[in-house]
Amino acid sequence: MATGKKLVIVESPTKMKSIQGYLGDDYEVLSSVGHIRDLASKKDIPAEKKQAYGKYSIDVENDFDPYYVVSDRKTKTVAELKRALKAADEVLLATDEDREGEAIAWHLLEVLKPKVPVKRMVFHEITKDAIRAAAENTRDLDLALVDAQETRRVLDRLYGWDVSPVLWRKVGSGREGAALSAGRVQSAATRMVVERERERMAFVSADYWGVEASATKASASFSTRLARLDGAPLARGTDFDDLGQLKKAVVVLDETAARDLAAAIEAVGEASVTALEAKPGTRSPKPPFTTSTLQQEAGRKLSMSAKHAMSVAQRLYEKGYITYMRTDSTALSAQAVTAARTQAVELYGDGAVPLKPRTYRNNAKNAQEAHEAIRPSGEFFRRPTEVSSQLDRDEHRMYDLIWKRTIASQMSDAKYETTTVTLAVSADGKSAEFTASGTVYTFKGFLEAYEEGQDEKRSDADKADDQALPALAVGDVLALSDTEPKGHSTSPKPRYTEASLVKALEEKGIGRPSTFASIIDVILDRGYVFKRGQALVPTWLSFSVVRLLEQHFADLVDYDFTAALEDDLDAIARGEQQRTAWLKEFYFGSDAHVGLRNIVDNLGDIDARELNATRITDVATLRFGKYGPYLDVIDPANPDAAPRRVNIPEDLAPDELTVEKAQELLDAPVAGNRVLGENPANGKLIVVKDGRFGPYIEETEPEVAESVDPDTGEVLESAPVVEAPAPAKGKKTAKSAAPKNRTASLFRSMSVDTIDLDTALRLLDLPRVVGEDPESKEPITAQNGRFGPYLKKGTDSRSLESEAQIFDITLEQALEIYAQPKYGARRASSALKEFDADPVSGKPIKVRDGRFGPYVTDGETNATIPRGEQVDDVDFARAVQLLADKRAKGPAPKRTARKTTARKTTAKK
């Protein structure tokens, strides 16, 4: 029986407590923990629906009708929501006000099927006033936003499930290939990173020289740079193109000419001022943060990845410190403008703000997310010093950044004056002109509070001077000293960082603010790029993927086409286009578009070998195989012989594999291949090698001894020792007439240079039988695996703490490990942190160190702590959020179909 309470459903459990407190006892606030259902996997579709929905969980022949299922992990959540619904007389769907939030609300409506009135409750900040106002000013569900989200979900499923299998077959297979995927946005982002690396590979560096000197008047000195020689401008880095060619007529000095000229000028020792030019200027503040600019600045100033930045911002929002963090709007509410201006005056004086409040134009094509920029929440902004004790380190740094940017956005312009001086000197029959610039801020304005960071510049040599100049006048004679020639080389465009890639994606109209972090996370996880410092370096795998997409799916990775898809989704969100008609054109094609199905059905033959090949030299070709990149080297003297394979170092960037580097790899002696001795049991030789998959031991025939260097133990090149593919790990191989040599991988703690014969023999004898379980009579073995050392008894395995235990552990110690619960007390003792019970599962939360790094668990759900976050920074609230995010992402294990909806119905208005 209804109690008169209103049921409020939010997305995140972190919000529940605060919102419940603001609304009072007349409301019950519960969380859906993200999406409660999604497109079914193939195994979840009933047999009678397989024909229509079996391939994509979408009936493409029937208006692209999706087949949804409630995941196993959400059945408990749905049951709890239904229980609360029975006691409610009204439902307020309070998910985020964006497409994803609107879709979550619609799915809740479809699954719960409430018989009481349903309203949409939206807010942009979690403060008492905002929450109460949102509860009193509700609206209906926006089905256009739902259609836009569903169109995007269907589009991504069709794209990914049609294109990804082509990558599996033609680029990679097995262990590496299984991770490959294609997506309409991730593929375009990967292509951008690869194209930048191609530019770097094609870049030809150009050398040029200049002359610098120190000019002094009285006791004041400043730096000057040679700008013109006999009236002609001297070359700078920007005067060369990417092929090292000059773009205009300039004087290019070589080292000899620069040194001779510097010596002649030093001998003269003075120069006269021939020109002075002073120009006033102003700088205006940047707008308050959007999602994109926040990710960029968090990367530049706080060294946070896009994913980490969004995670921290999410926590600040849910704790009520900032407004909604997924937005492409630069607008501030009237109360926010007043708060920012008031604090600027309090901190920096009456002149800190202009007479009229600043407004910023929104350059986004369609601000479909929240309708205000990211700013501190509330009518009066809390200063960072006031909240430092309430936030963890990353939250405080992020809040400080947002607070400063918001305050600065309403402050006055900065005013400055730039003075440029020209000095003339005659030396060695040549007229040389030096220039120097100095900037002085006459009014700092917004710079008192905040200055936006910058991405990496291409050439430090071309940066403008920023120094103080003494009072000068035309005709003044200054002393010149420390005259030095300076050599410079042009440099290629810098690689993308997460910040600059987000900026480039936004400029091209690819993706939306809420997706940038996930895009970068996907291409990192797929192995398409890796990080070197802050730079995103593409792998050779990504080169093969992009080459295939460019050759056979050109339209799908075209930047304009990808951006147009975003515009079309925006049009659907505005109700200007129809979901079904648009999907039909995208998938089946039209006069204007080929259509995804037509592309996939008419791919033709794809030469996988050629696709995964890049010519480096006349004899060496880089290929990307099942286990990574390698050089395929042809012997010019015997071109019909099998090519030699040379491994590529994992950390070698593509643009660093030059002709010279390739030759260096070809000429390098083979690492390892050292004979350790003879196995006394069978007389075979034990050789240590450094293979494609790491160092390993091989037991080989004794005739190899004839080709061993007696002094070093190294196997000579003529020796019949062939690199083994890898130690077998349970994989069946084709039968061969000759028995296969035994192999064993070295432990991580071992080295090819120091391993001895006894240790090698022990490795070859693994797995080691520790003993027999007295109860089950099953043997217990100790061995090393892909995820580290472990014990095995039948199908029951238990991790060991170190590799040394494989050789040392006794039967008694092994039985003690098996006597403990697999996920209970034994692991509890290894918890790095322990917290109170999770609000969803009701079980205590622990932080543990796992095989993939530290993670948070409540015994049911495991959530990896993201890269860039430290265990010390994870508090209870953060742990709850990580678990909630993992649950919302959906289950990886097997699911069974629950209540389904084959076709959505119009929500009751």
LUMDREN-980968 format. One record per residue (C-alpha): x, y, z. Coordinates in steps of 0.25 Angstrom, whole numbers, padded with zeros to 4 digits, always signed. Layout:
LUMDREN-980968
XYZ...
end
This chain:
LUMDREN-980968
+0000+0000+0000+0005+0014-0004+0011+0022+0008+0010+0035+0001+0025+0036-0001+0032+0040-0015+0042+0030-0020+0054+0037-0026+0064+0029-0034+0078+0034-0037+0089+0027-0045+0100+0027-0034+0099+0022-0020+0109+0033-0016+0098+0043-0018+0087+0036-0010+0091+0041+0004+0093+0055+0000+0080+0056-0008+0072+0048+0003+0076+0059+0013+0072+0070+0005+0058+0065+0001+0055+0059+0015+0046+0048+0020+0035+0050+0009+0044+0044-0001+0052+0031-0003+0064+0032-0011+0070+0020-0018+0081+0017-0028+0080+0009-0041+0095+0009-0041+0096+0013-0056+0089+0005-0067+0080-0006-0062+0080-0013-0076+0087-0013-0090+0087-0020-0103+0087-0035-0101+0099-0044-0104+0096-0055-0114+0095-0066-0104+0084-0058-0097+0075-0058-0109+0064-0069-0108+0064-0079-0119+0050-0074-0125+0057-0060-0127+0070-0064-0132+0067-0062-0147+0063-0047-0145+0072-0043-0134+0083-0053-0134+0094-0046-0141+0094-0032-0134+0083-0033-0124+0076-0024-0133+0066-0027-0144+0072-0019-0155+0060-0023-0164+0049-0018-0155+0053-0003-0152+0066-0007-0145+0058-0012-0133+0068-0015-0121+0067-0027-0112+0070-0023-0097+0073-0031-0085+0074-0028-0070+0088-0033-0066+0090-0043-0055+0097-0032-0046+0085-0023-0047+0074-0033-0043+0076-0029-0029+0075-0014-0032+0063-0016-0040+0056-0024-0029+0059-0013-0019+0054-0003-0028+0041-0010-0030+0040-0012-0015+0041+0003-0013+0031+0005-0024+0020-0002-0017+0021+0008-0006+0022+0021-0014+0011+0029-0020+0020+0036-0030+0033+0033-0037+0044+0044-0040+0054+0039-0050+0066+0047-0046+0077+0042-0055+0087+0052-0062+0082+0062-0072+0089+0056-0084+0086+0046-0094+0091+0035-0086+0084+0039-0074+0071+0041-0082+0072+0026-0087+0075+0021-0073+0062+0027-0069+0054+0021-0080+0060+0007-0078+0056+0009-0063+0042+0013-0068+0041+0001-0077+0046-0010-0067+0038-0004-0054+0025-0001-0062+0020+0008-0051+0005+0010-0049+0007+0023-0042+0011+0037-0048+0025+0038-0054+0033+0051-0055+0047+0054-0060+0055+0062-0049+0068+0069-0054+0078+0077-0047+0092+0082-0050+0098+0083-0036+0096+0075-0023+0092+0086-0013+0080+0088-0005+0074+0099-0013+0077+0092-0026+0071+0078-0022+0058+0084-0016+0056+0093-0028+0058+0081-0037+0048+0073-0029+0038+0084-0030+0040+0087-0045+0040+0074-0052+0037+0071-0067+0033+0059-0076+0043+0049-0082+0050+0054-0094+0048+0043-0104+0056+0050-0115+0069+0049-0106+0065+0034-0103+0065+0032-0118+0078+0039-0120+0085+0030-0110+0078+0018-0115+0083+0021-0129+0097+0023-0125+0097+0010-0117+0091+0002-0129+0101+0010-0139+0113+0006-0130+0108-0009-0129+0106-0010-0144+0119-0003-0147+0128-0011-0137+0122-0025-0140+0123-0023-0155+0137-0017-0156+0144-0024-0144+0144-0038-0149+0151-0033-0161+0162-0028-0152+0163-0041-0145+0164-0049-0158+0174-0040-0165+0182-0032-0155+0183-0041-0142+0179-0054-0137+0180-0062-0124+0184-0055-0112+0187-0042-0118+0176-0042-0129+0165-0045-0119+0166-0031-0113+0165-0024-0126+0153-0015-0129+0148-0004-0138+0138+0007-0134+0133+0019-0142+0140+0029-0132+0152+0020-0127+0156+0017-0141+0157+0032-0145+0164+0035-0132+0174+0024-0135+0176+0029-0149+0179+0043-0144+0190+0037-0135+0196+0029-0147+0196+0040-0157+0204+0049-0147+0214+0038-0146+0214+0036-0161+0217+0051-0162+0229+0049-0152+0234+0038-0160+0234+0046-0173+0240+0058-0166+0253+0062-0171+0261+0071-0161+0268+0083-0166+0280+0090-0159+0282+0105-0158+0291+0114-0150+0289+0127-0143+0297+0137-0134+0293+0141-0120+0299+0152-0112+0297+0160-0099+0295+0175-0100+0298+0184-0088+0294+0198-0085+0300+0203-0072+0299+0191-0063+0286+0185-0070+0288+0174-0079+0278+0166-0088+0279+0155-0099+0279+0158-0114+0278+0150-0126+0283+0152-0140+0271+0155-0149+0276+0160-0162+0289+0160-0170+0292+0171-0180+0277+0174-0180+0272+0159-0182+0265+0151-0171+0272+0140-0165+0266+0126-0165+0257+0121-0154+0251+0108-0151+0237+0113-0157+0244+0116-0171+0246+0101-0174+0235+0091-0178+0234+0076-0173+0243+0072-0184+0254+0081-0179+0252+0090-0191+0252+0106-0190+0238+0112-0192+0244+0126-0195+0257+0133-0198+0265+0135-0185+0280+0134-0181+0284+0121-0176+0297+0121-0169+0305+0108-0167+0314+0105-0155+0327+0111-0161+0320+0124-0166+0313+0126-0152+0326+0124-0144+0333+0134-0153+0322+0144-0152+0321+0143-0137+0336+0144-0135+0336+0157-0144+0324+0163-0136+0331+0160-0123+0343+0167-0128+0335+0180-0131+0329+0179-0117+0318+0189-0118+0305+0192-0126+0296+0204-0128+0281+0205-0126+0274+0208-0139+0260+0205-0136+0250+0204-0124+0236+0200-0125+0226+0199-0114+0212+0193-0115+0201+0192-0105+0193+0179-0104+0182+0172-0096+0179+0158-0093+0165+0153-0089+0162+0141-0080+0158+0128-0085+0143+0123-0083+0140+0115-0071+0142+0100-0073+0135+0090-0082+0137+0075-0081+0148+0076-0092+0155+0088-0087+0155+0082-0073+0161+0069-0078+0172+0077-0086+0176+0086-0074+0176+0074-0064+0186+0068-0073+0195+0080-0075+0194+0085-0061+0191+0073-0052+0197+0062-0061+0184+0054-0060+0179+0045-0071+0165+0049-0077+0159+0037-0070+0165+0040-0057+0161+0055-0058+0147+0051-0061+0147+0041-0049+0151+0052-0040+0141+0062-0046+0130+0052-0044+0133+0051-0029+0133+0066-0027+0120+0067-0034+0114+0055-0026+0119+0061-0013+0113+0075-0017+0125+0083-0019+0124+0086-0034+0113+0086-0045+0110+0075-0055+0124+0071-0061+0119+0066-0075+0116+0079-0083+0120+0086-0095+0114+0100-0091+0122+0112-0086+0110+0119-0080+0109+0123-0065+0096+0125-0058+0094+0139-0053+0096+0134-0038+0110+0128-0043+0114+0141-0050+0111+0149-0037+0118+0139-0028+0131+0140-0037+0131+0155-0038+0129+0156-0023+0140+0147-0020+0149+0154-0030+0147+0168-0024+0149+0162-0010+0162+0156-0014+0168+0166-0024+0161+0179-0022+0150+0187-0029+0158+0188-0042+0159+0173-0044+0145+0172-0051+0140+0179-0063+0128+0188-0062+0119+0178-0069+0119+0163-0066+0126+0155-0077+0118+0145-0086+0124+0135-0095+0119+0129-0108+0117+0115-0109+0125+0110-0121+0119+0095-0120+0110+0091-0131+0100+0086-0122+0101+0087-0106+0093+0075-0104+0098+0072-0090+0096+0081-0078+0093+0096-0080+0104+0102-0071+0119+0102-0071+0127+0094-0060+0128+0103-0048+0128+0102-0033+0114+0099-0028+0105+0108-0020+0101+0122-0019+0114+0126-0012+0127+0119-0016+0135+0112-0005+0149+0115-0006+0159+0104-0008+0165+0106+0006+0152+0104+0012+0149+0090+0006+0164+0085+0007+0161+0076+0019+0148+0070+0013+0155+0066-0001+0166+0056-0004+0178+0061-0011+0173+0060-0026+0159+0065-0022+0165+0077-0016+0175+0080-0028+0163+0079-0037+0154+0088-0029+0165+0098-0028+0167+0098-0043+0152+0099-0046+0150+0110-0036+0162+0118-0041+0157+0117-0056+0143+0121-0052+0148+0133-0044+0157+0137-0055+0147+0136-0066+0139+0148-0060+0152+0157-0058+0157+0169-0065+0167+0168-0077+0182+0167-0075+0189+0179-0081+0203+0179-0086+0213+0186-0094+0223+0179-0103+0236+0187-0107+0245+0182-0119+0259+0188-0121+0268+0187-0133+0283+0188-0131+0292+0189-0143+0307+0185-0144+0317+0185-0156+0327+0173-0156+0335+0166-0166+0329+0175-0177+0315+0171-0173+0303+0179-0167+0297+0171-0156+0284+0174-0149+0281+0168-0135+0267+0169-0129+0261+0167-0115+0247+0168-0109+0242+0170-0095+0228+0170-0090+0224+0177-0077+0210+0175-0071+0204+0189-0067+0192+0182-0062+0191+0167-0059+0176+0166-0058+0171+0152-0059+0186+0147-0059+0185+0149-0044+0176+0137-0042+0179+0128-0054+0187+0126-0067+0183+0114-0077+0194+0104-0079+0200+0101-0093+0203+0089-0101+0217+0086-0105+0223+0095-0115+0230+0090-0128+0243+0098-0126+0248+0105-0114+0258+0113-0123+0246+0121-0129+0240+0125-0116+0238+0140-0114+0247+0147-0103+0241+0150-0090+0250+0159-0083+0251+0173-0077+0258+0183-0085+0265+0196-0080+0261+0210-0084+0267+0211-0098+0267+0222-0109+0270+0222-0123+0285+0225-0125+0289+0219-0112+0302+0210-0113+0302+0197-0105+0313+0188-0102+0312+0174-0108+0318+0162-0101+0317+0147-0100+0315+0146-0115+0312+0132-0118+0308+0123-0131+0296+0115-0128+0293+0102-0136+0278+0098-0138+0270+0087-0144+0256+0087-0148+0247+0077-0141+0235+0069-0145+0221+0072-0140+0220+0067-0126+0212+0054-0123+0198+0056-0118+0197+0056-0103+0183+0053-0097+0181+0068-0095+0184+0071-0110+0177+0059-0115+0164+0063-0108+0166+0077-0114+0168+0072-0128+0156+0062-0127+0147+0074-0122+0152+0083-0133+0149+0072-0144+0135+0070-0137+0138+0055-0134+0132+0050-0122+0125+0058-0111+0131+0063-0098+0125+0051-0090+0132+0041-0099+0147+0047-0100+0152+0040-0088+0146+0026-0092+0152+0028-0106+0166+0030-0101+0164+0019-0091+0160+0009-0102+0171+0011-0111+0181+0010-0099+0175-0003-0095+0174-0009-0109+0189-0007-0110+0187+0003-0122+0196+0014-0114+0204+0014-0102+0209+0025-0093+0223+0031-0093+0222+0041-0082+0210+0049-0086+0212+0046-0101+0203+0036-0108+0211+0027-0117+0205+0018-0127+0209+0003-0128+0211-0004-0141+0198-0011-0138+0191+0002-0140+0198+0004-0153+0192-0009-0159+0179-0006-0153+0178+0008-0159+0184+0003-0173+0173-0007-0174+0162+0003-0170+0167+0013-0180+0168+0003-0191+0155-0004-0189+0146+0005-0180+0151+0019-0185+0137+0025-0182+0136+0020-0168+0149+0026-0164+0148+0039-0172+0148+0051-0162+0137+0059-0168+0128+0046-0169+0130+0043-0154+0127+0057-0150+0115+0057-0159+0110+0045-0151+0111+0053-0139+0103+0065-0145+0092+0055-0149+0091+0049-0135+0090+0063-0130+0078+0065-0140+0071+0053-0135+0073+0058-0121+0066+0071-0126+0055+0063-0133+0059+0068-0146+0062+0054-0152+0056+0041-0150+0064+0029-0144+0059+0018-0153+0061+0026-0166+0075+0030-0162+0079+0016-0158+0074+0010-0171+0082+0020-0179+0095+0017-0171+0093+0002-0172+0087-0001-0185+0092+0011-0192+0085+0021-0202+0089+0029-0214+0098+0038-0206+0104+0027-0197+0109+0013-0200+0104+0007-0187+0111-0002-0176+0105-0015-0181+0109-0012-0196+0124-0009-0191+0125-0022-0183+0118-0031-0193+0128-0026-0204+0141-0025-0198+0148-0034-0208+0161-0041-0205+0170-0035-0194+0185-0038-0194+0188-0040-0179+0203-0041-0182+0204-0029-0190+0194-0021-0180+0204-0024-0168+0216-0020-0176+0224-0007-0176+0237-0006-0184+0249-0001-0176+0261-0004-0185+0264-0011-0198+0265-0024-0190+0257-0022-0178+0242-0021-0177+0235-0019-0164+0223-0028-0162+0213-0029-0151+0211-0044-0147+0203-0051-0137+0213-0048-0126+0216-0034-0130+0226-0026-0139+0238-0032-0145+0248-0029-0157+0247-0039-0169+0261-0039-0174+0265-0045-0188+0279-0049-0191+0283-0042-0204+0293-0053-0207+0282-0064-0206+0268-0057-0208+0261-0070-0209+0265-0075-0195+0255-0073-0183+0256-0059-0178+0263-0056-0165+0255-0050-0154+0260-0039-0144+0251-0035-0133+0248-0020-0130+0249-0015-0116+0236-0013-0110+0238+0002-0106+0243+0006-0120+0234+0016-0126+0231+0015-0141+0238+0028-0145+0250+0023-0138+0251+0011-0147+0260+0018-0157+0269+0012-0168+0281+0014-0158+0273+0008-0147+0269-0004-0155+0283-0007-0159+0288-0006-0145+0277-0017-0141+0282-0025-0153+0297-0024-0149+0294-0027-0134+0299-0040-0128+0288-0050-0124+0285-0048-0110+0286-0060-0101+0289-0073-0109+0299-0077-0097+0302-0092-0094+0300-0094-0079+0305-0108-0080+0301-0123-0081+0289-0129-0075+0295-0141-0068+0282-0149-0069+0282-0150-0084+0294-0143-0089+0287-0132-0096+0292-0118-0096+0285-0107-0088+0284-0093-0096+0279-0080-0091+0273-0071-0101+0266-0058-0103+0254-0061-0111+0242-0053-0117+0234-0055-0104+0245-0053-0094+0257-0061-0089+0256-0076-0089+0263-0089-0087+0264-0100-0098+0270-0114-0097+0276-0117-0110+0285-0128-0117+0299-0130-0113+0305-0128-0128+0303-0113-0125+0316-0114-0116+0324-0113-0129+0319-0099-0131+0321-0093-0118+0332-0083-0115+0341-0090-0104+0344-0076-0097+0330-0070-0096+0321-0081-0097+0313-0074-0108+0307-0082-0119+0313-0078-0133+0305-0073-0144+0307-0086-0152+0301-0094-0141+0288-0101-0143+0281-0095-0132+0268-0089-0136+0260-0080-0128+0248-0087-0122+0234-0080-0123+0231-0081-0109+0230-0090-0097+0217-0098-0100+0205-0094-0091+0195-0105-0093+0193-0102-0108+0193-0114-0117+0203-0114-0128+0203-0121-0141+0210-0135-0140+0224-0136-0145+0234-0147-0148+0245-0141-0140+0243-0139-0125+0242-0125-0120+0252-0119-0111+0248-0116-0097+0247-0102-0094+0244-0093-0081+0242-0079-0079+0251-0071-0069+0245-0065-0057+0244-0050-0056+0255-0050-0046+0265-0057-0055+0274-0052-0065+0280-0059-0078+0294-0054-0073+0294-0060-0059+0285-0072-0060+0293-0085-0057+0292-0100-0061+0285-0105-0048+0274-0094-0048+0272-0097-0063+0270-0112-0061+0260-0108-0050+0252-0100-0059+0252-0111-0070+0246-0120-0059+0234-0111-0056+0223-0113-0052+0229-0118-0039+0221-0129-0031+0220-0123-0017+0213-0136-0012+0199-0143-0011+0187-0138-0004+0184-0148+0007+0169-0147+0006+0166-0146-0009+0179-0153-0013+0181-0143-0024+0195-0138-0027+0199-0123-0024+0208-0117-0033+0215-0103-0033+0217-0096-0046+0218-0083-0053+0207-0077-0062+0203-0065-0070+0199-0058-0057+0210-0062-0048+0214-0074-0039+0202-0083-0034+0199-0097-0028+0190-0106-0035+0181-0118-0030+0172-0123-0040+0164-0111-0045+0167-0103-0032+0178-0093-0033+0184-0084-0023+0193-0072-0025+0207-0072-0018+0214-0060-0013+0227-0062-0020+0234-0070-0032+0244-0075-0022+0232-0083-0015+0231-0092-0027+0244-0098-0023+0243-0097-0008+0229-0099-0004+0226-0112+0004+0214-0121+0004+0210-0116+0018+0211-0102+0014+0203-0105+0001+0192-0112+0009+0191-0100+0019+0188-0091+0007+0178-0100+0002+0171-0101+0016+0168-0087+0015+0156-0081+0008+0160-0077-0007+0154-0063-0006+0153-0062+0009+0163-0061+0021+0175-0064+0013+0173-0052+0004+0167-0043+0015+0181-0043+0021+0187-0037+0009+0177-0025+0008+0184-0012+0006+0172-0005+0011+0158-0008+0018+0146+0000+0018+0131-0001+0023+0121-0009+0015+0117-0005+0001+0103+0002+0001+0099-0008-0011+0104-0021-0007+0105-0019+0008+0119-0026+0008+0131-0020+0014+0140-0013+0003+0155-0016+0002+0167-0011-0006+0176-0022-0011+0188-0024-0020+0185-0033-0031+0192-0039-0043+0187-0026-0052+0190-0016-0041+0183-0011-0029+0167-0013-0029+0155-0010-0020+0146-0022-0017+0134-0025-0008+0135-0040-0011+0125-0039-0022+0130-0028-0031+0145-0025-0034+0149-0011-0040+0163-0008-0044+0168+0005-0039+0171+0014-0051+0184+0017-0056+0190+0030-0050+0182+0028-0037+0190+0023-0024+0185+0013-0014+0187+0024-0003+0177+0033-0010+0166+0023-0010+0156+0026+0001+0142+0020+0004+0134+0029-0005+0144+0026-0017+0144+0011-0014+0128+0012-0015+0129+0020-0028+0139+0010-0034+0130-0002-0031+0118+0005-0036+0124+0009-0049+0129-0005-0051+0115-0011-0048+0109+0000-0058+0119-0004-0069+0112-0018-0069+0116-0032-0066+0127-0039-0073+0122-0053-0069+0111-0062-0074+0097-0055-0074+0083-0061-0075+0072-0054-0081+0062-0047-0072+0050-0039-0075+0051-0033-0089+0045-0023-0098+0045-0025-0112+0040-0012-0116+0039+0001-0108+0026+0008-0105+0023+0022-0104+0025+0027-0090+0013+0033-0083+0013+0048-0083
end
